[in-house]
Amino acid sequence: MGELCLVAGGRMIRGDRLPGNQGRLATAFLLIERSRPVSRDELADVLWPGSLPRSADVALSSIVSKLRAVLAELGMPRNSLTAAGGCYRINLPPGSWVDVSTAISSVHLAEGALLAGRFGDAYGPAVVACSILRRPLLPSAEGSWIEQQRRSLRAAQVRALDCLAEVHEWNGEHPLALRAAREAVELEPYRESGYRRLMRLHEQAGDSAEALRVFERLAAVLEADLHTSPGQETAAIAQRLSAKPGKVLRIE
């Protein structure tokens, strides 16, 4: 996430030292999929989505060879990147850290802590996950695998923001809870549960009018983009808010 770099033994190699866009993509792919061997064909499809160049085998071998050289420069053994049975696999030493894996693990930790009612324990993992997942994944890369990863990571970011909003709400930090809830809505503009959280937070802050404006924005987005309207649970909250003195519900 963000700028790709490899660090080991006090040495760091930045992404621009890797063999071009394909080299960076190959490194990210092998790291994210490191729990299993990946075939040459699968890796080639990731590096050249849509159509393979005539010299794909030669180019792929060259990329892997240069990546091995980079790993060797970091002091890692040759078997850090193995090739067997037509498959590649990165083998990281114990204690290695990959930001994407850490982010996903942190989301699970935060959600587990909240389910157990340990709100304080959820804070650290939620902050770690959000900090990592706010960065883009290889912005210049394209293809079905990278798009699938971005969708998955965006969903994980929304989950992390939900956790962070819940922790801040529990701790009475309403401005921070509102910021996390707004960010989640921006990422998933059709997800009603995010709007309900935002409405509830505005109501708790004593701003029912703003809570109603959130509902009106949701209704407008759903009508314009999906030709539908908010569900009963969300509409019921809006109706209750509009019943308060001085509040008027508008749906256009």
Backbone as CSV, one residue per row, in Angstrom:
resi,resn,N_x,N_y,N_z,CA_x,CA_y,CA_z,C_x,C_y,C_z
1,MET,0.854,-1.178,0.000,0.000,0.000,0.000,0.895,1.236,0.000
2,GLY,0.530,2.229,-0.807,1.387,3.394,-0.930,2.615,3.058,-1.763
3,GLU,3.776,3.578,-1.393,5.014,3.286,-2.119,5.518,1.904,-1.739
4,LEU,5.723,1.062,-2.735,6.232,-0.277,-2.485,7.704,-0.203,-2.109
5,CYS,8.072,-0.845,-1.004,9.470,-0.913,-0.631,9.716,-2.204,0.143
6,LEU,10.945,-2.675,0.091,11.364,-3.882,0.780,12.441,-3.494,1.794
7,VAL,12.295,-3.977,3.018,13.230,-3.628,4.082,13.680,-4.905,4.773
8,ALA,14.975,-5.045,4.989,15.523,-6.194,5.713,16.924,-5.849,6.206
9,GLY,17.226,-6.250,7.430,18.570,-6.059,7.962,19.049,-4.630,7.961
10,GLY,18.120,-3.676,8.142,18.512,-2.277,8.158,18.694,-1.666,6.788
11,ARG,18.453,-2.452,5.729,18.557,-1.943,4.359,17.156,-1.817,3.761
12,MET,16.982,-0.834,2.897,15.692,-0.623,2.249,15.885,-0.451,0.757
13,ILE,15.023,-1.099,-0.016,15.013,-0.933,-1.467,13.637,-0.442,-1.874
14,ARG,13.594,0.711,-2.532,12.333,1.302,-2.957,11.834,0.651,-4.238
15,GLY,10.542,0.865,-4.491,9.913,0.235,-5.637,10.535,0.594,-6.967
16,ASP,11.122,1.791,-7.070,11.700,2.171,-8.364,12.971,1.393,-8.684
17,ARG,13.487,0.624,-7.715,14.628,-0.252,-7.986,14.192,-1.595,-8.560
18,LEU,12.904,-1.889,-8.497,12.385,-3.136,-9.047,12.231,-2.995,-10.556
19,PRO,12.173,-4.115,-11.288,12.137,-4.053,-12.761,10.819,-3.544,-13.335
20,GLY,10.603,-2.236,-13.292,9.448,-1.612,-13.923,8.132,-1.901,-13.232
21,ASN,7.030,-1.501,-13.895,5.695,-1.738,-13.343,5.415,-3.219,-13.142
22,GLN,5.870,-4.041,-14.100,5.653,-5.480,-13.966,6.412,-6.055,-12.771
23,GLY,7.592,-5.535,-12.530,8.366,-6.007,-11.382,7.695,-5.675,-10.063
24,ARG,7.148,-4.453,-9.973,6.452,-4.061,-8.746,5.173,-4.881,-8.569
25,LEU,4.453,-5.088,-9.677,3.223,-5.865,-9.598,3.522,-7.315,-9.240
26,ALA,4.569,-7.877,-9.830,4.940,-9.254,-9.504,5.307,-9.384,-8.031
27,THR,6.042,-8.414,-7.510,6.428,-8.448,-6.099,5.199,-8.399,-5.206
28,ALA,4.279,-7.472,-5.495,3.065,-7.352,-4.687,2.229,-8.625,-4.769
29,PHE,2.097,-9.167,-5.979,1.292,-10.376,-6.164,1.881,-11.540,-5.370
30,LEU,3.187,-11.753,-5.489,3.822,-12.871,-4.787,3.769,-12.695,-3.272
31,LEU,3.840,-11.463,-2.804,3.755,-11.219,-1.362,2.342,-11.453,-0.837
32,ILE,1.352,-10.938,-1.542,-0.028,-11.092,-1.088,-0.469,-12.550,-1.173
33,GLU,0.009,-13.260,-2.213,-0.373,-14.666,-2.411,0.696,-15.619,-1.879
34,ARG,1.479,-15.182,-0.929,2.634,-15.968,-0.499,2.270,-17.264,0.226
35,SER,1.023,-17.450,0.609,0.623,-18.673,1.315,0.532,-19.878,0.389
36,ARG,0.708,-19.639,-0.918,0.568,-20.742,-1.873,1.516,-20.524,-3.044
37,PRO,1.881,-21.608,-3.739,2.651,-21.443,-4.978,1.743,-20.949,-6.098
38,VAL,2.254,-20.068,-6.944,1.471,-19.555,-8.072,2.167,-19.979,-9.364
39,SER,1.378,-20.396,-10.324,1.953,-20.892,-11.571,2.500,-19.743,-12.420
40,ARG,3.402,-20.098,-13.325,3.938,-19.102,-14.254,2.815,-18.475,-15.071
41,ASP,1.854,-19.310,-15.507,0.747,-18.783,-16.311,-0.080,-17.779,-15.521
42,GLU,-0.341,-18.092,-14.241,-1.139,-17.180,-13.411,-0.407,-15.864,-13.207
43,LEU,0.872,-15.938,-12.925,1.651,-14.718,-12.730,1.720,-13.911,-14.021
44,ALA,1.885,-14.585,-15.150,1.938,-13.887,-16.436,0.613,-13.183,-16.733
45,ASP,-0.505,-13.822,-16.416,-1.809,-13.201,-16.648,-1.989,-11.950,-15.810
46,VAL,-1.419,-11.955,-14.608,-1.495,-10.772,-13.748,-0.639,-9.643,-14.313
47,LEU,0.545,-9.996,-14.809,1.480,-8.965,-15.291,1.071,-8.385,-16.635
48,TRP,0.462,-9.212,-17.488,0.052,-8.744,-18.819,-1.420,-9.105,-19.039
49,PRO,-2.330,-8.414,-18.354,-3.753,-8.763,-18.463,-4.275,-8.530,-19.878
50,GLY,-5.087,-9.459,-20.347,-5.686,-9.296,-21.672,-4.933,-10.012,-22.760
51,SER,-3.658,-9.727,-22.916,-2.879,-10.362,-23.984,-1.426,-10.453,-23.569
52,LEU,-0.845,-11.631,-23.749,0.554,-11.849,-23.395,1.457,-11.439,-24.550
53,PRO,2.584,-10.832,-24.256,3.544,-10.544,-25.318,4.183,-11.838,-25.824
54,ARG,4.718,-11.813,-27.012,5.339,-13.016,-27.592,6.470,-13.535,-26.707
55,SER,7.175,-12.632,-26.115,8.337,-13.009,-25.303,7.991,-13.097,-23.818
56,ALA,6.750,-13.474,-23.487,6.306,-13.471,-22.096,7.172,-14.368,-21.216
57,ASP,7.520,-15.553,-21.704,8.325,-16.476,-20.901,9.685,-15.877,-20.573
58,VAL,10.306,-15.298,-21.575,11.624,-14.688,-21.362,11.505,-13.495,-20.418
59,ALA,10.486,-12.653,-20.644,10.300,-11.468,-19.811,10.016,-11.856,-18.365
60,LEU,9.202,-12.884,-18.177,8.867,-13.323,-16.829,10.104,-13.860,-16.115
61,SER,10.888,-14.652,-16.800,12.129,-15.174,-16.207,13.070,-14.035,-15.824
62,SER,13.117,-13.012,-16.664,13.979,-11.871,-16.380,13.504,-11.118,-15.143
63,ILE,12.188,-10.921,-15.032,11.630,-10.221,-13.867,11.927,-10.987,-12.581
64,VAL,11.714,-12.294,-12.617,11.970,-13.116,-11.433,13.453,-13.093,-11.077
65,SER,14.324,-13.154,-12.086,15.759,-13.115,-11.835,16.177,-11.805,-11.177
66,LYS,15.621,-10.693,-11.658,15.960,-9.392,-11.081,15.398,-9.257,-9.670
67,LEU,14.214,-9.834,-9.430,13.649,-9.794,-8.086,14.513,-10.606,-7.124
68,ARG,15.010,-11.749,-7.584,15.929,-12.536,-6.751,17.174,-11.709,-6.394
69,ALA,17.670,-10.965,-7.360,18.855,-10.133,-7.118,18.572,-9.070,-6.069
70,VAL,17.376,-8.498,-6.113,16.987,-7.496,-5.122,16.925,-8.133,-3.734
71,LEU,16.323,-9.307,-3.650,16.228,-9.993,-2.364,17.618,-10.350,-1.838
72,ALA,18.504,-10.761,-2.739,19.875,-11.076,-2.331,20.586,-9.833,-1.812
73,GLU,20.318,-8.689,-2.449,20.920,-7.429,-2.009,20.481,-7.069,-0.595
74,LEU,19.280,-7.521,-0.223,18.768,-7.286,1.126,19.312,-8.298,2.124
75,GLY,20.125,-9.245,1.639,20.692,-10.241,2.525,19.819,-11.458,2.729
76,MET,18.772,-11.617,1.901,17.896,-12.770,2.026,18.448,-13.930,1.197
77,PRO,18.264,-15.174,1.650,18.818,-16.332,0.929,18.140,-16.543,-0.421
78,ARG,18.798,-17.313,-1.289,18.275,-17.541,-2.629,16.915,-18.235,-2.611
79,ASN,16.695,-19.111,-1.615,15.407,-19.812,-1.569,14.275,-18.929,-1.073
80,SER,14.526,-17.606,-0.924,13.428,-16.686,-0.583,12.407,-16.604,-1.709
81,LEU,12.866,-16.872,-2.935,11.962,-16.929,-4.091,12.262,-18.227,-4.836
82,THR,11.371,-19.187,-4.672,11.606,-20.506,-5.254,10.806,-20.684,-6.538
83,ALA,11.321,-21.561,-7.383,10.632,-21.950,-8.614,10.682,-23.470,-8.691
84,ALA,9.508,-24.097,-8.630,9.450,-25.557,-8.672,8.142,-25.976,-9.311
85,GLY,8.215,-26.966,-10.197,6.996,-27.466,-10.832,6.257,-26.418,-11.625
86,GLY,6.981,-25.467,-12.195,6.327,-24.406,-12.964,5.630,-23.372,-12.116
87,CYS,5.983,-23.310,-10.815,5.334,-22.358,-9.900,6.388,-21.541,-9.156
88,TYR,5.997,-20.343,-8.758,6.841,-19.470,-7.942,6.228,-19.305,-6.560
89,ARG,7.107,-19.022,-5.601,6.608,-18.754,-4.246,7.657,-17.956,-3.485
90,ILE,7.202,-16.914,-2.789,8.086,-16.153,-1.913,8.014,-16.762,-0.521
91,ASN,9.173,-16.996,0.080,9.273,-17.560,1.425,9.923,-16.521,2.331
92,LEU,9.135,-15.901,3.171,9.650,-14.857,4.049,10.146,-15.454,5.367
93,PRO,11.177,-14.871,5.939,11.680,-15.377,7.227,10.679,-15.104,8.346
94,PRO,10.758,-15.869,9.446,9.852,-15.638,10.582,9.917,-14.188,11.065
95,GLY,8.765,-13.658,11.431,8.709,-12.290,11.920,8.584,-11.238,10.840
96,SER,8.499,-11.668,9.576,8.342,-10.691,8.489,6.986,-10.001,8.583
97,TRP,6.936,-8.792,8.031,5.743,-7.945,8.133,5.350,-7.479,6.741
98,VAL,4.112,-7.743,6.366,3.559,-7.269,5.097,2.348,-6.411,5.432
99,ASP,2.336,-5.174,4.961,1.315,-4.235,5.415,-0.107,-4.703,5.109
100,VAL,-0.344,-5.276,3.928,-1.696,-5.710,3.575,-2.182,-6.775,4.546
101,SER,-1.324,-7.740,4.848,-1.698,-8.804,5.777,-1.961,-8.245,7.170
102,THR,-1.115,-7.314,7.602,-1.298,-6.701,8.915,-2.620,-5.950,8.988
103,ALA,-2.972,-5.250,7.916,-4.234,-4.501,7.895,-5.432,-5.441,8.035
104,ILE,-5.442,-6.528,7.273,-6.565,-7.460,7.340,-6.643,-8.109,8.713
105,SER,-5.504,-8.514,9.260,-5.487,-9.101,10.602,-5.991,-8.099,11.639
106,SER,-5.622,-6.843,11.480,-6.046,-5.810,12.426,-7.546,-5.598,12.383
107,VAL,-8.134,-5.676,11.185,-9.593,-5.562,11.082,-10.262,-6.689,11.866
108,HIS,-9.770,-7.916,11.697,-10.339,-9.053,12.428,-10.181,-8.873,13.936
109,LEU,-9.019,-8.389,14.365,-8.789,-8.168,15.794,-9.745,-7.120,16.354
110,ALA,-9.917,-6.029,15.614,-10.810,-4.961,16.081,-12.250,-5.448,16.165
111,GLU,-12.705,-6.149,15.141,-14.076,-6.664,15.149,-14.276,-7.676,16.265
112,GLY,-13.279,-8.540,16.489,-13.386,-9.517,17.564,-13.457,-8.855,18.927
113,ALA,-12.653,-7.813,19.125,-12.674,-7.111,20.403,-14.028,-6.438,20.640
114,LEU,-14.602,-5.851,19.597,-15.905,-5.205,19.752,-16.991,-6.226,20.062
115,LEU,-16.948,-7.383,19.395,-17.937,-8.427,19.669,-17.853,-8.900,21.115
116,ALA,-16.648,-8.880,21.682,-16.458,-9.308,23.069,-16.695,-8.175,24.063
117,GLY,-17.046,-6.986,23.548,-17.302,-5.848,24.426,-16.039,-5.181,24.947
118,ARG,-14.889,-5.479,24.347,-13.615,-4.885,24.770,-13.289,-3.706,23.842
119,PHE,-14.001,-2.618,24.049,-13.901,-1.479,23.142,-12.494,-0.884,23.118
120,GLY,-11.869,-0.806,24.287,-10.528,-0.242,24.336,-9.520,-1.052,23.549
121,ASP,-9.675,-2.374,23.559,-8.753,-3.237,22.826,-8.936,-3.128,21.311
122,ALA,-10.093,-2.642,20.880,-10.354,-2.520,19.446,-9.706,-1.281,18.849
123,TYR,-9.352,-0.310,19.676,-8.882,0.974,19.154,-7.587,0.837,18.359
124,GLY,-6.568,0.224,18.955,-5.276,0.118,18.285,-5.350,-0.584,16.941
125,PRO,-5.929,-1.797,16.887,-6.036,-2.480,15.594,-6.827,-1.692,14.560
126,ALA,-7.902,-1.007,14.985,-8.694,-0.229,14.031,-7.880,0.928,13.460
127,VAL,-7.090,1.581,14.297,-6.239,2.685,13.825,-5.181,2.167,12.862
128,VAL,-4.554,1.042,13.199,-3.529,0.459,12.320,-4.122,0.122,10.958
129,ALA,-5.289,-0.554,10.967,-5.924,-0.946,9.709,-6.273,0.271,8.862
130,CYS,-6.870,1.275,9.468,-7.257,2.473,8.712,-6.031,3.188,8.156
131,SER,-4.960,3.265,8.939,-3.754,3.961,8.489,-3.162,3.291,7.254
132,ILE,-3.162,1.970,7.248,-2.608,1.242,6.103,-3.548,1.307,4.913
133,LEU,-4.829,1.073,5.152,-5.774,0.909,4.050,-6.152,2.231,3.384
134,ARG,-5.813,3.341,3.987,-6.053,4.631,3.324,-5.098,4.853,2.153
135,ARG,-4.005,4.117,2.112,-3.045,4.273,1.018,-3.506,3.466,-0.188
136,PRO,-3.197,3.918,-1.387,-3.616,3.182,-2.588,-2.737,1.968,-2.837
137,LEU,-3.321,0.952,-3.463,-2.575,-0.238,-3.840,-2.089,-0.099,-5.280
138,LEU,-0.784,0.080,-5.463,-0.161,0.163,-6.788,-1.020,0.986,-7.762
139,PRO,-1.091,2.293,-7.596,-2.002,3.129,-8.395,-1.854,2.971,-9.902
140,SER,-0.644,2.677,-10.393,-0.441,2.604,-11.842,-0.768,1.234,-12.425
141,ALA,-1.065,0.254,-11.565,-1.306,-1.113,-12.046,-2.749,-1.278,-12.502
142,GLU,-2.965,-2.183,-13.474,-4.303,-2.471,-13.985,-4.468,-3.981,-14.124
143,GLY,-5.725,-4.402,-14.268,-6.001,-5.812,-14.470,-7.000,-6.343,-13.471
144,SER,-7.549,-7.523,-13.747,-8.618,-8.073,-12.919,-8.138,-8.398,-11.512
145,TRP,-6.905,-8.922,-11.386,-6.430,-9.270,-10.043,-6.272,-8.026,-9.187
146,ILE,-5.670,-6.977,-9.737,-5.446,-5.769,-8.944,-6.770,-5.104,-8.592
147,GLU,-7.744,-5.130,-9.506,-9.056,-4.551,-9.205,-9.774,-5.352,-8.130
148,GLN,-9.651,-6.667,-8.180,-10.250,-7.507,-7.149,-9.638,-7.212,-5.782
149,GLN,-8.320,-7.048,-5.747,-7.655,-6.715,-4.490,-8.101,-5.349,-3.972
150,ARG,-8.245,-4.394,-4.868,-8.669,-3.058,-4.429,-10.073,-3.086,-3.859
151,ARG,-10.971,-3.855,-4.481,-12.335,-3.978,-3.937,-12.310,-4.620,-2.557
152,SER,-11.525,-5.661,-2.419,-11.430,-6.349,-1.136,-10.845,-5.443,-0.060
153,LEU,-9.833,-4.686,-0.418,-9.198,-3.792,0.544,-10.113,-2.611,0.892
154,ARG,-10.899,-2.131,-0.088,-11.853,-1.068,0.215,-12.915,-1.563,1.198
155,ALA,-13.388,-2.793,1.012,-14.360,-3.359,1.948,-13.745,-3.491,3.339
156,ALA,-12.478,-3.893,3.408,-11.811,-3.997,4.699,-11.651,-2.624,5.339
157,GLN,-11.385,-1.611,4.527,-11.258,-0.249,5.058,-12.577,0.224,5.645
158,VAL,-13.683,-0.073,4.986,-14.992,0.310,5.511,-15.235,-0.378,6.849
159,ARG,-14.892,-1.655,6.936,-15.055,-2.382,8.203,-14.199,-1.759,9.301
160,ALA,-12.976,-1.380,8.968,-12.094,-0.753,9.951,-12.652,0.588,10.404
161,LEU,-13.190,1.357,9.476,-13.789,2.648,9.837,-15.016,2.463,10.714
162,ASP,-15.811,1.434,10.437,-16.950,1.133,11.303,-16.480,0.859,12.726
163,CYS,-15.412,0.066,12.848,-14.867,-0.228,14.170,-14.377,1.042,14.855
164,LEU,-13.671,1.868,14.095,-13.124,3.092,14.673,-14.240,4.026,15.120
165,ALA,-15.290,4.144,14.311,-16.425,4.987,14.690,-17.076,4.467,15.962
166,GLU,-17.203,3.148,16.065,-17.838,2.564,17.247,-17.000,2.796,18.503
167,VAL,-15.686,2.678,18.372,-14.811,2.919,19.520,-14.886,4.376,19.951
168,HIS,-14.814,5.303,18.991,-14.886,6.722,19.334,-16.245,7.065,19.951
169,GLU,-17.299,6.458,19.435,-18.627,6.695,20.009,-18.671,6.212,21.458
170,TRP,-18.136,5.018,21.690,-18.105,4.466,23.055,-17.307,5.375,23.987
171,ASN,-16.251,5.996,23.469,-15.372,6.826,24.292,-15.844,8.266,24.390
172,GLY,-17.004,8.562,23.798,-17.542,9.914,23.865,-16.842,10.908,22.966
173,GLU,-16.114,10.418,21.971,-15.381,11.303,21.049,-16.203,11.471,19.774
174,HIS,-17.280,12.224,19.872,-18.230,12.305,18.767,-17.657,12.925,17.498
175,PRO,-16.827,13.975,17.581,-16.253,14.500,16.326,-15.423,13.451,15.574
176,LEU,-14.656,12.652,16.316,-13.847,11.611,15.668,-14.735,10.489,15.134
177,ALA,-15.783,10.152,15.878,-16.710,9.127,15.399,-17.407,9.592,14.128
178,LEU,-17.800,10.860,14.080,-18.438,11.416,12.892,-17.497,11.389,11.693
179,ARG,-16.229,11.716,11.928,-15.269,11.729,10.820,-15.104,10.328,10.232
180,ALA,-14.987,9.321,11.098,-14.845,7.947,10.616,-16.106,7.489,9.886
181,ALA,-17.271,7.853,10.419,-18.534,7.447,9.787,-18.709,8.119,8.430
182,ARG,-18.344,9.398,8.328,-18.432,10.093,7.030,-17.501,9.448,6.007
183,GLU,-16.303,9.089,6.431,-15.342,8.474,5.515,-15.881,7.143,4.993
184,ALA,-16.535,6.379,5.874,-17.109,5.099,5.453,-18.218,5.308,4.430
185,VAL,-19.032,6.334,4.622,-20.117,6.628,3.676,-19.546,7.058,2.328
186,GLU,-18.483,7.831,2.338,-17.870,8.252,1.076,-17.329,7.053,0.298
187,LEU,-16.809,6.063,1.004,-16.270,4.884,0.339,-17.365,3.986,-0.210
188,GLU,-18.472,3.880,0.519,-19.590,3.018,0.109,-20.881,3.838,0.119
189,PRO,-21.124,4.639,-0.917,-22.243,5.590,-0.904,-23.623,4.954,-0.995
190,TYR,-23.716,3.638,-1.227,-25.035,2.986,-1.298,-25.301,2.094,-0.077
191,ARG,-24.406,2.074,0.875,-24.537,1.188,2.040,-25.341,1.901,3.124
192,GLU,-26.563,1.468,3.336,-27.469,2.176,4.241,-27.025,2.122,5.695
193,SER,-26.382,1.038,6.108,-25.961,0.942,7.505,-24.986,2.062,7.858
194,GLY,-24.157,2.478,6.895,-23.256,3.583,7.141,-23.995,4.892,7.360
195,TYR,-25.031,5.115,6.579,-25.846,6.322,6.767,-26.582,6.279,8.103
196,ARG,-27.062,5.096,8.495,-27.765,5.002,9.783,-26.829,5.349,10.937
197,ARG,-25.596,4.871,10.850,-24.632,5.219,11.902,-24.401,6.729,11.934
198,LEU,-24.253,7.326,10.761,-24.010,8.758,10.686,-25.203,9.541,11.217
199,MET,-26.404,9.100,10.891,-27.609,9.752,11.413,-27.655,9.671,12.931
200,ARG,-27.361,8.487,13.454,-27.420,8.311,14.905,-26.395,9.189,15.614
201,LEU,-25.201,9.303,15.035,-24.166,10.120,15.654,-24.554,11.594,15.663
202,HIS,-25.148,12.056,14.565,-25.604,13.451,14.541,-26.705,13.676,15.582
203,GLU,-27.593,12.719,15.705,-28.658,12.850,16.701,-28.077,12.888,18.111
204,GLN,-27.103,12.021,18.394,-26.483,12.013,19.713,-25.781,13.329,20.006
205,ALA,-25.270,13.968,18.957,-24.605,15.257,19.129,-25.602,16.405,19.245
206,GLY,-26.905,16.086,19.204,-27.940,17.096,19.328,-28.280,17.807,18.044
207,ASP,-27.896,17.222,16.910,-28.137,17.856,15.614,-29.044,16.960,14.767
208,SER,-30.307,16.912,15.140,-31.262,16.080,14.410,-31.481,16.585,12.988
209,ALA,-31.362,17.900,12.802,-31.542,18.458,11.464,-30.477,17.920,10.512
210,GLU,-29.251,17.824,10.979,-28.181,17.291,10.137,-28.390,15.798,9.891
211,ALA,-28.914,15.104,10.889,-29.228,13.684,10.709,-30.257,13.502,9.594
212,LEU,-31.243,14.385,9.546,-32.244,14.318,8.481,-31.638,14.660,7.121
213,ARG,-30.688,15.589,7.108,-30.034,15.912,5.838,-29.238,14.713,5.318
214,VAL,-28.667,13.944,6.228,-27.967,12.722,5.815,-28.946,11.765,5.136
215,PHE,-30.133,11.629,5.721,-31.151,10.759,5.118,-31.580,11.274,3.750
216,GLU,-31.755,12.565,3.641,-32.165,13.145,2.365,-31.101,12.921,1.291
217,ARG,-29.834,13.005,1.689,-28.761,12.749,0.731,-28.781,11.291,0.272
218,LEU,-28.987,10.380,1.223,-29.089,8.965,0.871,-30.239,8.738,-0.100
219,ALA,-31.416,9.313,0.209,-32.573,9.126,-0.657,-32.303,9.656,-2.063
220,ALA,-31.627,10.795,-2.147,-31.328,11.381,-3.451,-30.349,10.505,-4.238
221,VAL,-29.318,9.974,-3.558,-28.323,9.126,-4.223,-28.971,7.842,-4.731
222,LEU,-29.799,7.215,-3.891,-30.436,5.964,-4.295,-31.395,6.173,-5.461
223,GLU,-32.123,7.280,-5.433,-33.080,7.545,-6.507,-32.357,7.859,-7.812
224,ALA,-31.323,8.671,-7.731,-30.621,9.091,-8.946,-29.827,7.953,-9.581
225,ASP,-29.176,7.132,-8.758,-28.260,6.122,-9.292,-28.884,4.734,-9.417
226,LEU,-29.788,4.389,-8.503,-30.330,3.031,-8.475,-31.840,2.973,-8.672
227,HIS,-32.474,4.134,-8.758,-33.925,4.211,-8.925,-34.658,3.413,-7.844
228,THR,-34.213,3.606,-6.624,-34.855,2.968,-5.477,-34.876,3.953,-4.322
229,SER,-35.339,3.515,-3.171,-35.459,4.408,-2.018,-34.907,3.703,-0.777
230,PRO,-34.646,4.447,0.295,-34.104,3.819,1.510,-35.037,2.745,2.064
231,GLY,-34.436,1.761,2.731,-35.201,0.682,3.324,-35.991,1.123,4.537
232,GLN,-36.808,0.216,5.023,-37.719,0.546,6.129,-36.966,0.950,7.385
233,GLU,-35.881,0.245,7.706,-35.149,0.551,8.938,-34.598,1.972,8.911
234,THR,-34.031,2.363,7.774,-33.479,3.712,7.659,-34.590,4.756,7.637
235,ALA,-35.666,4.467,6.897,-36.780,5.412,6.814,-37.436,5.608,8.175
236,ALA,-37.482,4.551,8.992,-38.100,4.668,10.314,-37.328,5.640,11.197
237,ILE,-36.001,5.620,11.085,-35.195,6.566,11.861,-35.505,7.991,11.414
238,ALA,-35.587,8.187,10.107,-35.885,9.521,9.588,-37.267,9.990,10.025
239,GLN,-38.248,9.096,9.998,-39.598,9.464,10.428,-39.611,9.858,11.897
240,ARG,-38.888,9.131,12.717,-38.823,9.473,14.146,-38.169,10.837,14.345
241,LEU,-37.093,11.089,13.593,-36.425,12.378,13.716,-37.315,13.520,13.240
242,SER,-38.054,13.280,12.159,-38.899,14.342,11.616,-40.085,14.636,12.519
243,ALA,-40.416,13.705,13.407,-41.528,13.922,14.336,-41.154,14.845,15.481
244,LYS,-39.857,15.105,15.649,-39.439,16.016,16.705,-39.866,17.447,16.364
245,PRO,-40.153,18.255,17.364,-40.594,19.633,17.103,-39.604,20.391,16.226
246,GLY,-40.146,21.051,15.215,-39.329,21.890,14.357,-38.599,21.161,13.270
247,LYS,-38.830,19.838,13.148,-38.136,19.063,12.132,-39.084,18.705,11.018
248,VAL,-38.655,18.860,9.774,-39.463,18.539,8.595,-38.674,17.613,7.694
249,LEU,-39.257,16.493,7.338,-38.593,15.529,6.462,-38.927,15.853,5.020
250,ARG,-37.887,15.989,4.180,-38.094,16.276,2.768,-37.433,15.187,1.955
251,ILE,-38.177,14.575,1.078,-37.620,13.598,0.142,-38.041,14.017,-1.249
252,GLU,-37.084,14.380,-2.057,-37.383,14.874,-3.409,-36.964,13.832,-4.440
